Amino acid sequence: MKAHSAWGGSRANTPLLLLWLGLRLSTRSQALEFHPPGPELRVRPHNILRAGSPVFLDCSAPLGADYFQVARVSRGAGPPARGEQYPAAPPGSELHLQHPAVRAEHGGRYRCRYRSHGLWSRYSRAADIIVSDLFSAPFLNITPTKAKMGERVTIRCKSTKDTLVFWVLIKGLLDTKNYVVEKVGVLELTHVIDKAMPSHTGMYTCYGHNHTNSHAWSYGSNPVFVDVRGNENGALTFSPGIYLPYAGLVLIPVLNWWA
């Protein structure tokens, strides 16, 4: 008598059984949710933008894509809102959006994704658009502005007209990547550098905003340059890693964004 497997059939039917299982698993795997790797989203020329200035969004995919989608992230913990779909720019792995004059309502957090071979990718990391010049400019005071290495430097920023309770101090290019410190729930920002180093040399600007919209900021304060001398001949040593603006322009097709 022939031996039977636990499935109730003979061993002779094992190859057919394995083939059937393989087909079943293949069919089920297509039903599972699969996403190509996420793209990269960048805001140009930087992400702190004066109201009325142009803004560019670039979404770059690691794979070939036919369509892109840019979505605004809600304030809650839910997924990004469904955004409009845009055709990919040649050679098919990038999307370039522009708006000639950013407005307060454009401020927010955004993500993008792309479609490749009929499958939507995961969303990119979030990118923020900060719209400034919506409240009166605060006043920034730094003492001393010319310091020796190891000297104490005190930074204060306060409102001049509007009531602002959230503060951000930026060094260098006006981008949130370059923030030095932020304070929440206070009427004045105070930051102390106990021992100044040459890497603290640079231009500082502070901004304020209120609790109603964290992407709507004040005018930038008066910029203040801090000079920390770190060697005998007094030569300046600038902080490494400061994000520099683009040295040249690349001509690329762009799509108008927003109404």
C-alpha positions as CSV (number, residue, x, y, z in Angstrom):
1,M,0.0,0.0,0.0
2,K,1.3,3.4,-0.9
3,A,2.2,5.9,1.8
4,H,0.0,8.9,2.1
5,S,1.1,12.4,3.2
6,A,-0.6,14.4,5.9
7,W,-2.6,16.2,3.2
8,G,-4.4,12.9,2.3
9,G,-2.7,12.3,-1.1
10,S,0.1,10.1,-2.2
11,R,3.8,11.1,-2.3
12,A,3.5,11.0,-6.1
13,N,1.3,14.1,-5.9
14,T,3.8,16.1,-3.8
15,P,5.3,18.1,-6.7
16,L,1.8,19.1,-7.8
17,L,0.9,20.1,-4.3
18,L,4.0,22.2,-4.0
19,L,3.3,23.9,-7.3
20,W,-0.3,24.6,-6.1
21,L,1.0,26.1,-2.9
22,G,3.5,28.2,-4.8
23,L,0.8,29.6,-7.0
24,R,-1.4,30.3,-4.0
25,L,1.4,32.1,-2.2
26,S,2.3,34.1,-5.3
27,T,-1.3,35.2,-5.7
28,R,-1.5,36.2,-2.0
29,S,1.7,38.0,-2.1
30,Q,0.4,40.3,-4.8
31,A,-2.4,41.2,-2.5
32,L,0.0,42.2,0.2
33,E,0.9,45.9,0.4
34,F,4.2,46.6,-1.3
35,H,5.9,50.0,-1.7
36,P,9.0,50.9,-3.7
37,P,11.5,52.9,-1.7
38,G,10.6,56.5,-0.9
39,P,11.9,59.5,-2.8
40,E,13.7,62.7,-1.5
41,L,11.8,66.0,-1.1
42,R,13.7,69.3,-1.1
43,V,12.6,72.9,-0.7
44,R,14.5,75.5,-2.6
45,P,16.2,78.0,-2.3
46,H,15.7,77.3,1.5
47,N,12.7,76.5,3.6
48,I,12.3,79.9,5.5
49,L,10.7,82.0,2.8
50,R,9.4,85.6,2.9
51,A,5.8,86.0,2.0
52,G,5.6,86.8,-1.8
53,S,8.9,85.1,-2.7
54,P,9.2,82.1,-5.1
55,V,9.4,78.6,-3.8
56,F,10.5,75.4,-5.6
57,L,9.8,71.8,-4.5
58,D,11.9,68.9,-6.0
59,C,10.9,65.3,-5.5
60,S,13.6,62.8,-6.7
61,A,12.9,59.1,-7.0
62,P,15.5,56.3,-6.9
63,L,13.5,54.4,-9.6
64,G,11.9,55.3,-12.8
65,A,8.5,57.0,-12.3
66,D,5.5,58.0,-14.4
67,Y,3.6,60.1,-11.8
68,F,4.4,61.9,-8.6
69,Q,2.1,63.1,-5.8
70,V,2.8,65.9,-3.3
71,A,0.7,65.7,-0.1
72,R,0.4,68.0,2.9
73,V,0.8,66.4,6.3
74,S,-2.1,67.0,8.7
75,R,-1.3,68.3,12.2
76,G,-2.6,65.1,13.7
77,A,-1.0,61.7,13.6
78,G,-2.9,60.6,10.5
79,P,-1.5,59.9,7.0
80,P,-0.8,62.8,4.6
81,A,-3.8,64.2,2.8
82,R,-4.2,63.0,-0.8
83,G,-2.4,65.5,-3.0
84,E,-2.6,66.2,-6.7
85,Q,-0.8,63.9,-9.2
86,Y,1.8,65.3,-11.5
87,P,3.6,63.7,-14.5
88,A,7.3,63.0,-14.0
89,A,9.8,65.3,-15.7
90,P,12.2,63.7,-18.1
91,P,14.1,61.4,-17.7
92,G,11.3,60.1,-15.5
93,S,12.7,60.1,-12.0
94,E,12.1,63.7,-10.9
95,L,9.3,66.2,-10.2
96,H,9.9,70.0,-10.1
97,L,7.1,72.3,-8.8
98,Q,7.2,76.0,-8.4
99,H,5.1,78.8,-7.1
100,P,6.0,82.4,-7.9
101,A,4.7,84.0,-4.6
102,V,4.3,81.9,-1.5
103,R,1.5,82.9,0.8
104,A,0.7,82.2,4.5
105,E,-1.6,79.3,3.6
106,H,1.2,77.5,1.8
107,G,3.2,77.1,5.1
108,G,3.1,73.5,6.3
109,R,4.8,70.1,6.2
110,Y,4.9,68.2,3.0
111,R,5.8,64.7,1.7
112,C,5.9,63.3,-1.8
113,R,5.8,59.8,-3.4
114,Y,5.9,58.4,-6.9
115,R,4.3,55.7,-8.9
116,S,6.6,53.1,-10.6
117,H,5.2,50.1,-12.6
118,G,1.7,50.7,-11.2
119,L,2.9,50.8,-7.6
120,W,3.0,53.8,-5.3
121,S,6.2,54.3,-3.3
122,R,6.5,55.0,0.4
123,Y,6.3,58.7,1.3
124,S,9.5,60.8,1.5
125,R,10.7,62.3,4.7
126,A,8.8,65.4,5.6
127,A,9.9,68.9,4.4
128,D,8.7,72.1,5.9
129,I,7.8,75.4,4.2
130,I,8.0,78.3,6.7
131,V,6.4,81.5,5.6
132,S,7.9,84.6,7.3
133,D,7.1,88.3,7.3
134,L,3.7,87.7,8.9
135,F,4.4,89.4,12.2
136,S,6.5,92.4,13.3
137,A,10.2,91.8,13.4
138,P,11.7,91.0,16.8
139,F,14.9,92.7,18.1
140,L,18.1,90.7,18.5
141,N,20.8,91.7,20.8
142,I,24.1,89.8,21.2
143,T,26.9,90.8,23.6
144,P,29.7,90.9,22.9
145,T,29.7,90.7,19.1
146,K,33.5,90.5,19.1
147,A,34.7,87.9,21.6
148,K,37.8,86.0,22.4
149,M,37.8,82.3,22.4
150,G,36.4,81.0,25.7
151,E,34.5,84.2,26.5
152,R,30.8,84.2,27.5
153,V,28.4,85.4,24.8
154,T,24.7,86.2,25.6
155,I,22.0,86.2,23.0
156,R,18.6,87.8,23.6
157,C,15.6,88.2,21.2
158,K,12.3,89.9,22.1
159,S,9.1,91.1,20.6
160,T,8.8,94.7,19.4
161,K,5.1,94.8,18.8
162,D,3.2,91.5,18.3
163,T,3.0,88.9,21.1
164,L,5.3,86.0,20.2
165,V,5.8,83.0,22.4
166,F,7.8,80.6,20.2
167,W,11.3,81.5,19.2
168,V,13.9,80.2,16.8
169,L,17.5,81.3,16.4
170,I,19.1,80.7,13.0
171,K,22.8,80.9,12.1
172,G,23.9,81.4,8.5
173,L,21.5,80.5,5.7
174,L,17.8,81.0,6.6
175,D,16.9,77.4,6.8
176,T,15.6,75.4,9.8
177,K,18.6,73.0,9.3
178,N,20.7,75.8,10.7
179,Y,18.7,76.5,13.8
180,V,20.8,77.0,17.0
181,V,18.2,76.9,19.6
182,E,14.4,77.2,20.0
183,K,12.3,78.3,23.0
184,V,8.7,77.5,23.6
185,G,6.2,79.4,25.7
186,V,8.3,82.4,26.7
187,L,8.0,86.1,25.7
188,E,11.8,86.5,25.2
189,L,14.5,84.2,23.9
190,T,17.7,84.1,26.0
191,H,20.6,81.9,25.0
192,V,24.0,81.8,26.6
193,I,27.2,80.5,25.1
194,D,29.4,79.9,28.1
195,K,32.6,79.4,26.2
196,A,32.6,80.9,22.7
197,M,34.6,79.1,20.0
198,P,35.6,80.1,16.5
199,S,32.9,77.8,15.2
200,H,30.4,80.3,16.8
201,T,31.4,83.0,14.3
202,G,28.7,83.8,11.9
203,M,25.5,85.8,11.2
204,Y,22.6,85.2,13.5
205,T,18.9,86.0,13.0
206,C,15.9,85.2,15.2
207,Y,12.2,84.6,14.4
208,G,9.1,84.4,16.5
209,H,5.7,82.9,16.0
210,N,2.6,82.1,18.0
211,H,0.8,78.9,18.9
212,T,-1.9,79.1,16.2
213,N,0.4,78.2,13.3
214,S,4.0,77.0,13.7
215,H,4.7,77.5,10.0
216,A,3.8,81.2,10.0
217,W,6.7,83.3,11.3
218,S,7.5,86.9,12.0
219,Y,9.9,89.0,10.0
220,G,13.5,88.1,10.6
221,S,15.1,90.2,13.3
222,N,18.0,92.5,12.7
223,P,20.9,90.2,11.7
224,V,23.9,90.3,14.0
225,F,27.4,89.1,13.1
226,V,29.4,87.5,15.9
227,D,33.2,87.4,15.5
228,V,35.0,85.0,17.8
229,R,38.8,85.2,17.4
230,G,40.5,82.0,18.0
231,N,44.2,82.4,17.1
232,E,47.0,84.9,17.6
233,N,46.8,86.7,14.3
234,G,43.0,87.2,14.8
235,A,42.1,85.3,11.6
236,L,38.4,84.2,11.6
237,T,37.6,80.6,11.6
238,F,34.1,79.9,10.2
239,S,31.8,77.1,11.3
240,P,32.1,74.1,9.0
241,G,29.0,72.7,7.5
242,I,27.0,75.9,6.9
243,Y,24.7,75.2,4.1
244,L,25.7,77.4,1.1
245,P,23.3,78.6,-1.6
246,Y,23.6,77.2,-5.0
247,A,26.6,78.5,-7.0
248,G,24.8,78.0,-10.3
249,L,21.4,77.5,-11.9
250,V,20.2,74.4,-13.7
251,L,17.6,74.9,-16.4
252,I,14.9,72.3,-15.8
253,P,11.2,72.1,-16.7
254,V,9.0,73.1,-13.8
255,L,5.3,72.9,-13.2
256,N,3.3,75.7,-11.6
257,W,2.1,74.8,-8.2
258,W,-1.0,76.0,-6.3
259,A,-3.6,78.5,-7.6
